[in-house]
Amino acid sequence: MPRTTVDSATVHYRTEGQGPGLLLVHGTGATGDANYGHLLEEFTDHRTVILPDYAGSGGTTDDGSPLTLEQLADQVLGAADAATDEPVDIVGFSLGALVAVMAAARRPERVRRLVLVAGWARNDDLRKRLGFTLWRRLADVDPELYSHYISLLLFTPGFLANLDENTFHEAVGGAAVEEGTLRQIELGLEADIRELLPKIGVPTLVVGCLHDQLVPVEHSRELHESIPGSTYLEIESGHLVPAEAPDKLVDAIRTFLN
């Protein structure tokens, strides 16, 4: 698998397909393959899909310091730079949506269009802070409780009730606590991109998840209202929409980008 060096990080990434670049940016505790691997065939027939793992995930290594959105944006754009010289479309999911916004703010010439899925703008929402703080603290108490807690927030009740045990563990990664994930949770607690949103000048689609219990859908609505000229839609899903409603998510992305 290819790697590229960005500052102190060695960034692991994957590319598939041919055509204009499509950069898929994963969420907290995931990898590019974990969030998007099952969707690749929907895009690779007409896109060069770039799947980076930013610091704290997959095979990417760095110095272990606290993460910033600026670092992660530079890392995913570093993977894009290694794959293509042309501007890319970026899809960012959850924390990846904030990374995508930062990428567009830092290097607008490299970004053609944005799709922001289940993201947020602010760090002062008490409901969201309580959820992220408990998630982080459970990692120090019991890995199984940590895993079960976040699973309750990632999926709608009906979807979770019908998962078999193997599919459940594939979707949430079992009970393991990864140090990189904890760094990403801590970044998610503090990240605030409100001042960047009015400056975003590329066509943007914001996708909200109507039944999201980790990042309530009001956060996606705020993103839409704050980004000039953005388009908005909602999907009937919990937070982990790439797993719960993949067909609807793919339709939304393809319709917007095409």
C-alpha positions in Angstrom: 0.0 0.0 0.0 1.4 3.4 -0.9 2.6 5.9 1.8 3.6 9.6 1.7 5.3 11.8 4.2 3.6 14.9 5.5 5.5 16.8 8.2 6.0 14.2 11.0 3.5 11.7 9.7 3.9 8.8 7.3 0.4 8.7 5.7 -1.0 5.4 4.5 -3.4 5.6 1.7 -5.0 3.5 -1.1 -6.2 4.4 -4.6 -8.6 2.6 -6.9 -10.2 3.4 -10.2 -9.6 5.9 -13.0 -10.8 9.4 -13.6 -11.1 12.7 -11.6 -10.0 12.4 -8.0 -12.4 11.6 -5.2 -10.9 11.9 -1.8 -12.9 10.0 0.9 -12.1 11.1 4.5 -13.1 8.7 7.3 -14.4 9.4 10.8 -13.2 8.8 14.3 -11.8 5.4 15.1 -12.2 4.2 11.5 -10.0 3.9 8.4 -10.7 4.8 4.8 -11.5 1.1 4.1 -13.7 0.7 7.2 -16.0 3.6 6.3 -15.9 3.4 2.5 -14.4 0.1 1.3 -17.8 -1.5 0.6 -18.8 1.6 -1.5 -15.7 1.7 -3.8 -17.3 -0.1 -6.7 -20.0 2.6 -6.9 -17.3 5.2 -7.8 -14.2 3.5 -9.3 -15.8 3.1 -12.7 -15.4 6.8 -13.3 -13.2 8.1 -10.5 -9.8 7.8 -9.0 -10.8 7.1 -5.4 -8.2 8.1 -2.8 -8.6 6.5 0.7 -6.2 8.0 3.2 -5.9 7.1 6.9 -5.1 10.2 8.9 -3.1 10.2 12.1 -4.4 7.8 14.7 -5.8 5.3 12.2 -4.7 2.4 10.1 -1.1 2.2 9.0 -0.4 5.9 9.4 2.2 6.8 12.0 3.1 10.2 13.5 4.8 11.6 16.6 1.8 10.9 18.9 1.2 14.5 19.8 -2.4 15.9 20.2 -4.1 16.1 16.9 -5.2 19.3 15.1 -7.6 19.7 12.1 -4.8 21.5 10.3 -2.5 18.4 10.6 -5.2 16.0 9.4 -6.2 18.2 6.5 -2.6 18.4 5.4 -2.3 14.6 5.6 -5.3 13.8 3.5 -4.4 16.4 0.9 -0.9 14.9 0.9 -2.4 11.6 -0.2 -4.4 13.5 -2.9 -1.2 15.3 -4.0 0.6 11.9 -4.4 -2.3 10.5 -6.4 -3.2 13.4 -8.8 -2.2 16.9 -9.8 -5.8 17.9 -10.4 -8.3 19.3 -7.9 -10.3 16.7 -6.1 -13.8 16.3 -4.8 -13.8 15.5 -1.1 -16.3 13.5 0.9 -15.8 13.8 4.7 -17.8 11.7 7.2 -18.1 12.7 10.9 -14.8 14.1 12.0 -13.7 13.7 8.4 -16.3 16.4 7.5 -14.4 18.9 9.7 -11.1 17.8 8.1 -12.6 18.3 4.7 -13.7 21.9 5.6 -10.2 22.6 6.9 -8.7 21.2 3.7 -10.9 23.5 1.6 -10.0 26.5 3.8 -6.2 25.8 3.7 -5.8 24.9 0.1 -8.9 25.9 -1.9 -7.1 25.4 -5.2 -6.9 21.6 -4.5 -10.6 21.2 -3.8 -13.3 21.2 -6.4 -16.4 20.2 -4.4 -17.3 19.1 -0.9 -19.7 16.6 0.6 -20.0 16.9 4.4 -21.7 13.9 6.1 -22.8 13.9 9.7 -20.4 16.7 10.6 -20.6 19.6 13.1 -19.3 23.1 13.4 -19.1 23.9 17.1 -17.6 22.5 20.3 -19.9 24.1 22.9 -23.0 21.9 22.5 -23.5 20.4 26.0 -25.4 17.4 24.6 -22.6 16.5 22.2 -19.9 17.2 24.7 -21.5 14.8 27.3 -21.7 12.1 24.6 -18.0 12.5 23.5 -16.7 12.9 27.1 -18.5 9.7 28.3 -17.2 7.8 25.2 -13.6 8.9 26.0 -13.8 8.1 29.7 -15.3 4.7 29.2 -12.1 3.7 27.4 -10.3 4.0 30.7 -12.9 2.0 32.5 -13.9 -1.0 30.4 -13.2 -1.6 26.7 -16.4 -3.6 26.2 -18.5 -0.8 27.8 -16.7 1.7 25.6 -17.6 -0.3 22.5 -21.2 -1.0 23.5 -21.8 2.6 24.4 -20.7 4.0 21.1 -22.7 1.4 19.3 -25.9 2.6 20.9 -25.1 6.1 19.5 -24.0 5.0 16.0 -27.1 3.2 14.9 -30.9 3.5 15.0 -32.5 1.0 17.4 -34.2 -1.0 14.6 -31.0 -1.4 12.6 -28.9 -2.3 15.7 -31.5 -4.9 16.8 -31.3 -6.7 13.6 -27.5 -6.9 13.3 -25.9 -10.3 13.8 -22.9 -10.5 16.1 -20.2 -10.8 13.4 -21.6 -7.8 11.4 -21.8 -5.8 14.6 -18.1 -6.4 15.4 -17.1 -5.6 11.8 -19.0 -2.3 11.9 -17.7 -1.1 15.3 -14.3 -2.8 15.5 -15.1 -5.0 18.5 -14.1 -3.9 22.0 -10.5 -2.8 21.4 -9.4 0.6 22.6 -6.9 2.2 20.2 -4.7 5.1 21.4 -5.1 6.8 18.1 -8.9 6.7 18.4 -8.7 8.4 21.8 -6.6 11.2 20.3 -9.3 11.6 17.6 -12.1 11.7 20.2 -10.2 14.4 22.1 -9.9 16.4 18.9 -13.6 16.0 18.2 -14.4 17.4 21.6 -12.4 20.6 21.0 -12.7 21.2 17.2 -14.7 24.3 16.2 -14.8 25.4 12.5 -17.5 28.1 12.7 -15.2 30.8 11.5 -14.2 28.8 8.4 -17.6 28.1 7.1 -18.5 31.5 5.6 -15.2 31.4 3.6 -15.9 28.1 1.8 -16.2 29.0 -1.8 -16.6 25.6 -3.5 -20.0 23.8 -4.2 -20.9 21.9 -1.1 -23.5 19.3 -0.2 -24.3 18.8 3.5 -25.8 15.5 4.4 -27.6 15.2 7.8 -28.6 11.9 9.5 -32.1 12.3 10.8 -31.8 9.9 13.7 -28.2 10.6 14.7 -27.6 10.2 18.4 -23.9 11.0 18.4 -23.9 14.2 16.4 -27.6 15.3 16.3 -28.9 16.4 12.9 -29.2 20.0 14.0 -25.4 20.2 13.6 -25.6 19.4 9.9 -28.4 21.9 9.5 -26.1 24.5 11.0 -23.3 23.6 8.6 -25.6 24.1 5.7 -26.9 27.5 7.0 -23.3 28.7 7.5 -21.8 27.7 4.1 -22.8 30.1 1.3 -24.8 28.4 -1.5 -24.6 24.9 0.0 -27.1 22.2 -0.8 -28.7 20.1 2.0 -30.5 16.8 2.4 -31.3 14.4 5.2 -31.1 10.6 5.2 -33.2 8.3 7.4 -30.2 6.9 9.4 -28.2 6.9 12.5 -24.8 8.4 12.6 -22.9 5.6 10.9 -24.7 6.1 7.6 -22.1 4.4 5.4 -23.1 1.2 7.1 -26.8 1.8 7.8 -27.9 3.5 4.6 -25.1 3.0 2.1 -27.3 3.1 -1.0 -28.9 6.4 0.0 -25.6 7.9 0.8 -24.1 6.8 -2.6 -27.1 8.2 -4.4 -26.7 11.5 -2.7 -23.0 11.7 -3.4 -23.2 10.6 -7.1 -26.1 12.9 -7.8 -24.3 15.9 -6.4 -20.9 15.2 -7.9 -22.3 14.3 -11.3 
